[in-house]
């Protein structure tokens, strides 16, 4: 088990990009890609986690879908998206973002990317909206 301490792709997703690994390969601009706000006080992000079923109630503060995803508009191979708004967030603090592909079934919804270091993290919900402002240089580059 390797605790995630830096921003990066999950091992299973890296393996899938290379031609191995479990679950379908995410198509960022056609599949439903979502973000979880994660309470790392309740859950240790682990690089060996593979799918959304690895989370349980209390570990995920809230979730929202990416909107208006583009690929290649910032630069070649760069995935970008409109800012993501989590509405009326209350409850536990969140110290990380986890991007995942929603297949409709948690056990087949692969984890893609974890962000543990970003402006605004950690965040303590106050009942107001929380907006994730994606970097001007994109979310990730392949």
C-alpha positions as CSV (number, residue, x, y, z in Angstrom):
1,X,0.0,0.0,0.0
2,X,1.4,3.4,-1.0
3,X,-0.3,6.5,0.4
4,X,-0.8,9.2,-2.1
5,X,1.2,12.3,-1.0
6,X,1.6,14.0,-4.4
7,X,-0.7,14.9,-7.3
8,X,-0.8,12.1,-9.8
9,X,-2.5,9.3,-11.7
10,X,-3.7,6.1,-9.9
11,X,-1.5,3.0,-10.7
12,X,-4.4,1.1,-12.3
13,X,-5.1,4.0,-14.6
14,X,-1.5,4.4,-15.6
15,X,-1.4,0.6,-16.3
16,X,-4.6,0.9,-18.4
17,X,-3.2,3.7,-20.5
18,X,-0.2,1.4,-21.2
19,X,-2.5,-1.4,-22.2
20,X,-3.1,-3.4,-19.0
21,X,-5.1,-2.8,-15.8
22,X,-8.7,-3.2,-14.8
23,X,-11.8,-1.4,-16.0
24,X,-12.4,0.6,-19.2
25,X,-10.0,3.3,-20.3
26,X,-11.6,6.7,-19.6
27,X,-12.3,9.0,-22.5
28,X,-12.2,12.4,-20.7
29,X,-14.3,14.3,-23.2
30,X,-17.1,11.8,-23.8
31,X,-17.3,9.7,-20.5
32,X,-18.8,11.2,-17.3
33,X,-15.8,12.3,-15.3
34,X,-16.5,13.3,-11.7
35,X,-14.6,14.8,-8.8
36,X,-14.9,13.7,-5.2
37,X,-13.9,16.1,-2.4
38,X,-12.2,13.6,0.0
39,X,-11.8,13.8,3.7
40,X,-8.4,12.3,4.2
41,X,-8.9,12.3,7.9
42,X,-11.5,9.5,7.4
43,X,-9.8,7.9,4.4
44,X,-6.2,7.3,3.4
45,X,-5.7,7.8,-0.4
46,X,-3.9,4.7,-1.6
47,X,-2.3,4.3,-5.0
48,X,-3.6,0.7,-5.1
49,X,-7.2,1.7,-5.0
50,X,-8.8,1.1,-8.3
51,X,-12.5,2.2,-8.4
52,X,-15.1,4.3,-6.8
53,X,-16.3,1.3,-4.7
54,X,-13.1,1.8,-2.6
55,X,-14.8,4.8,-0.9
56,X,-17.6,4.6,1.6
57,X,-20.0,7.1,3.3
58,X,-18.2,9.7,5.3
59,X,-15.0,9.6,3.2
60,X,-16.5,11.6,0.3
61,X,-17.6,15.1,1.3
62,X,-19.4,15.6,-2.0
63,X,-19.1,14.9,-5.8
64,X,-19.7,16.9,-9.0
65,X,-19.3,16.2,-12.7
66,X,-16.8,17.9,-14.9
67,X,-18.4,20.1,-17.5
68,X,-17.3,21.3,-20.9
69,X,-14.2,19.1,-21.2
70,X,-11.7,19.9,-23.9
71,X,-8.6,18.1,-25.1
72,X,-5.9,19.8,-27.0
73,X,-7.2,23.3,-26.7
74,X,-4.6,24.5,-24.1
75,X,-1.8,22.4,-25.7
76,X,-1.4,19.0,-27.3
77,X,-2.6,16.2,-25.0
78,X,-3.9,18.5,-22.3
79,X,-7.3,17.8,-20.7
80,X,-9.0,20.9,-19.5
81,X,-12.6,21.6,-18.3
82,X,-14.8,24.4,-17.1
83,X,-14.6,25.2,-13.4
84,X,-16.5,22.6,-11.3
85,X,-19.0,23.8,-8.8
86,X,-20.0,21.7,-5.7
87,X,-23.3,23.2,-4.5
88,X,-24.3,24.0,-0.9
89,X,-21.5,21.9,0.6
90,X,-21.7,21.1,4.3
91,X,-20.1,18.5,6.6
92,X,-16.6,17.3,6.9
93,X,-13.5,19.1,5.6
94,X,-11.9,18.0,2.4
95,X,-8.1,17.7,1.8
96,X,-8.0,16.1,-1.6
97,X,-9.7,15.9,-5.0
98,X,-10.2,12.5,-6.7
99,X,-11.1,12.4,-10.4
100,X,-13.0,9.3,-11.5
101,X,-15.0,7.9,-14.5
102,X,-18.6,7.2,-13.5
103,X,-19.7,4.1,-15.4
104,X,-22.9,3.9,-13.3
105,X,-21.6,1.2,-11.1
106,X,-19.0,2.0,-8.3
107,X,-17.1,-1.3,-8.8
108,X,-16.5,-0.5,-12.5
109,X,-15.9,3.2,-12.1
110,X,-12.1,3.7,-12.2
111,X,-10.2,6.2,-10.2
112,X,-8.1,8.4,-12.5
113,X,-6.3,11.2,-10.7
114,X,-5.7,12.4,-7.2
115,X,-4.9,16.0,-6.3
116,X,-3.6,16.6,-2.8
117,X,-1.8,19.8,-3.3
118,X,-3.8,22.7,-4.8
119,X,-4.8,26.3,-3.9
120,X,-7.8,26.1,-1.6
121,X,-7.1,22.7,-0.1
122,X,-7.9,21.9,2.5
123,X,-11.4,23.3,2.5
124,X,-13.9,23.5,5.3
125,X,-17.5,23.5,4.0
126,X,-19.8,26.2,5.3
127,X,-23.0,25.3,3.4
128,X,-21.9,27.6,0.5
129,X,-20.9,26.4,-3.0
130,X,-17.3,25.3,-3.5
131,X,-15.7,26.0,-6.9
132,X,-12.8,24.0,-8.2
133,X,-10.9,26.4,-10.6
134,X,-8.9,24.2,-12.9
135,X,-5.4,25.5,-13.8
136,X,-5.0,27.7,-16.8
137,X,-2.6,25.0,-18.1
138,X,-5.2,22.3,-17.8
139,X,-6.0,19.4,-15.4
140,X,-3.6,16.9,-16.8
141,X,-1.3,16.4,-19.8
142,X,-0.7,13.1,-21.5
